[in-house]
């Protein structure tokens, strides 16, 4: 990119009695280039920037492709942060190591009686329970690889990684 350099010529006329020479002084003035500020908002983790055909700065969602104006002086990041809450294709981050709460019905009580219990997902416990189910119910091993069972497990427990014959783990 070519820099614009403006040159101002200043002529200083000296007093004839002091100095009979005319001094010419040339001074170069370079415009200040504004540094781009660091993007601090967490919105920029999920948005990429570009300029549209009219030269406006815009941001595009990396997940669904929605466009937003993104000039830091004029627009800010509020619209992008709001979009992150409602974007259907944005992956939800869930800490699997954190204990969650669940509801369990009380035995012997009404159908509406529930108790709040703590719950933590354990991959190994789920794998053992699946193995026990296949053995006790005398199901074929291929049962867990079928589409119906996989769909059921996505709904019942989407964290569970279904073992297959190609990924055998030894105890």
Residue pairs with C-beta under 8 A, 6 or more apart in sequence:
3 30
3 31
4 31
5 28
5 29
5 30
6 29
6 31
7 26
7 27
7 28
7 29
8 26
8 27
8 29
9 24
9 25
9 26
9 27
10 24
10 25
10 26
10 27
11 22
11 23
11 24
11 25
12 22
12 23
12 24
12 25
13 22
14 20
14 21
14 22
14 23
37 72
41 77
41 80
41 81
42 81
43 59
43 77
43 80
43 81
43 84
44 59
44 77
46 61
46 62
46 63
46 80
46 84
46 87
46 90
47 59
47 60
47 61
47 62
47 68
47 70
47 80
48 59
48 60
48 62
49 57
49 58
49 59
49 60
49 70
50 58
50 59
50 60
51 57
51 58
52 58
56 69
56 71
57 69
57 70
57 71
57 72
58 67
58 68
58 69
58 70
59 67
59 68
59 69
59 70
59 80
60 66
60 67
60 68
61 67
61 68
61 80
61 83
61 87
61 90
63 87
63 89
63 90
63 91
64 87
64 88
64 89
64 90
66 83
66 87
68 75
68 79
68 80
68 83
69 75
69 79
70 77
70 80
84 90
94 159
96 121
96 159
97 120
98 120
99 118
99 119
99 120
100 118
100 119
100 120
100 121
101 116
101 117
101 118
101 119
102 116
102 117
102 118
102 119
103 114
103 115
103 116
103 117
104 114
104 115
104 117
105 111
105 113
105 114
105 115
106 113
106 114
106 115
121 157
121 159
121 160
123 159
123 160
123 161
126 157
126 160
127 163
127 169
130 144
130 162
130 163
133 139
134 141
134 143
134 144
141 165
143 149
144 150
144 162
144 163
144 164
145 162
145 164
145 165
149 162
150 162
153 160
153 162
163 169
